[in-house]
Amino acid sequence: MRTDSGHDTGERGPGWKGYAASATAVAAGAAIGGWAVDPDSRWYRSLRKPPWQPPPWAYSVVWTPLYGAIAWAAGHALDRAEGRSERRGLAVALGVNLALNAAWSRLFFGLRSPRAGLAGTLLLDASNVRLLRRVHRIDPVAGRALIPYVAWCAFATALNADIARRNR
């Protein structure tokens, strides 16, 4: 049973620890993924890209608040999840999502393969929907905070697909 505060009456959520854990996980995922990204590499510059691709500086401007929103939404949902099972399921969904997020840059830049990147981003999109649904079930406000992330990744998938098509 939940109280008006949204907490299970038998067990209180992790509070600040949930926010700290989600922020740490998001920062680690961002750092691991970021190490592989090199938009100044000869290989990347040689790729044919669509005219609607954002300029390189736009990615840090977009990703910084998106990562903040992921950390906040996950921490918020972890705090409001009912019981250990729901929190564990959310933590696993977040971990898988962040691993797929970081893997994309390894697949695309590390392997120098737009096709591998496309496969990775399609998996990430599926994971995004799963994470969004799980978070939204726990707390709709936190779920809505993930919508820009899901939308940006869908845009990135379209961009990745176009780059893969242009560079067969």
C-alpha positions in Angstrom: 0.0 0.0 0.0 1.2 3.5 -0.8 0.9 6.6 1.3 0.1 10.0 -0.1 3.8 10.6 -0.5 3.9 7.7 -3.0 6.0 5.5 -0.8 5.3 1.9 0.0 4.1 1.9 3.7 6.3 -1.1 4.4 9.5 0.2 2.9 10.7 3.6 2.1 12.5 4.3 -1.2 16.3 4.9 -1.3 15.9 8.7 -1.2 19.1 10.6 -2.0 20.9 7.3 -2.5 18.7 6.5 -5.5 19.5 9.9 -7.0 23.3 9.4 -6.3 23.3 5.9 -7.8 21.4 7.0 -10.9 23.7 10.1 -11.3 26.8 8.0 -10.9 25.6 5.4 -13.4 24.6 8.0 -16.0 27.9 9.8 -15.6 29.8 6.5 -16.0 27.8 5.6 -19.1 28.4 9.0 -20.6 32.1 8.9 -19.9 32.6 5.4 -21.3 30.6 6.2 -24.4 32.3 9.5 -24.9 35.8 8.1 -24.9 35.1 6.4 -28.3 33.5 9.5 -30.0 35.9 11.3 -32.3 34.1 13.6 -34.7 37.5 15.1 -35.8 38.9 11.7 -37.0 39.8 11.4 -40.6 37.4 8.4 -40.9 34.4 10.3 -39.6 35.1 13.4 -41.6 35.3 11.2 -44.7 31.8 9.9 -44.3 29.0 11.2 -46.4 26.5 12.8 -44.1 23.1 14.3 -44.7 22.7 18.1 -44.7 20.4 18.0 -41.7 23.1 16.6 -39.4 23.6 19.0 -36.5 27.1 20.6 -36.1 29.5 18.7 -33.8 29.2 21.3 -31.0 25.4 20.7 -30.8 25.9 17.2 -29.3 27.4 18.3 -26.0 24.7 21.0 -25.8 22.0 18.4 -26.2 23.5 15.4 -24.3 24.3 17.3 -21.1 20.7 18.1 -20.2 19.5 14.7 -21.5 21.9 12.9 -19.2 20.7 15.1 -16.4 17.1 14.3 -17.1 17.9 10.5 -17.2 19.7 10.8 -13.8 16.8 12.8 -12.3 14.0 10.6 -13.7 15.7 7.4 -12.7 16.5 8.7 -9.2 12.9 10.0 -8.8 11.4 6.7 -9.9 13.8 4.7 -7.7 12.7 6.7 -4.7 9.0 6.1 -5.6 9.2 2.4 -6.6 7.3 0.0 -4.5 9.6 -2.5 -2.9 12.9 -4.0 -3.8 11.6 -6.0 -6.8 10.3 -2.9 -8.6 13.5 -0.9 -7.7 15.7 -3.8 -8.9 13.8 -4.1 -12.2 14.2 -0.3 -12.7 17.9 -0.4 -11.9 18.4 -3.3 -14.4 16.5 -1.5 -17.1 18.5 1.7 -16.5 21.8 -0.3 -16.5 21.0 -2.0 -19.8 19.9 1.3 -21.3 23.1 3.0 -20.3 25.2 0.1 -21.5 23.5 0.3 -24.9 23.9 4.0 -25.0 27.7 3.7 -24.4 27.9 0.8 -26.8 26.7 2.9 -29.7 29.8 5.0 -29.8 32.0 1.9 -29.6 30.1 0.3 -32.4 29.9 3.4 -34.7 33.2 5.1 -33.9 35.3 2.3 -32.4 34.5 -0.2 -35.1 34.2 2.6 -37.7 30.9 1.0 -38.7 27.7 3.0 -39.3 25.9 -0.3 -39.8 27.0 -1.7 -36.5 26.1 1.7 -35.0 22.6 1.4 -36.5 22.1 -2.0 -35.0 23.2 -0.6 -31.6 20.9 2.4 -31.8 17.9 0.3 -32.8 18.5 -1.8 -29.7 18.9 1.4 -27.7 15.6 2.7 -29.0 13.9 -0.5 -27.8 15.5 -0.1 -24.4 14.4 3.5 -24.3 10.8 2.6 -24.8 11.1 -0.1 -22.1 12.8 2.3 -19.6 10.3 5.1 -20.4 7.3 2.7 -19.8 8.8 1.3 -16.6 9.6 4.8 -15.2 6.2 6.2 -16.3 4.3 3.4 -14.5 6.2 4.3 -11.3 5.9 8.0 -11.7 4.4 9.8 -14.7 6.3 13.0 -14.1 9.6 11.2 -14.2 8.4 9.3 -17.3 7.7 12.5 -19.1 11.2 13.8 -18.2 12.6 10.9 -20.4 10.6 11.9 -23.5 13.3 14.3 -24.9 15.9 11.5 -24.5 13.7 9.0 -26.3 13.0 11.6 -29.1 16.7 12.5 -29.5 17.7 8.9 -29.8 15.0 8.3 -32.4 16.5 11.3 -34.3 20.0 9.8 -33.9 18.7 6.5 -35.3 17.4 8.3 -38.4 20.7 10.1 -38.8 22.7 6.9 -38.3 20.5 5.1 -40.8 21.1 7.9 -43.4 24.8 7.8 -42.8 24.9 4.0 -43.2 22.9 4.3 -46.4 25.1 6.9 -47.8 28.3 5.0 -47.0 27.6 1.4 -48.0 
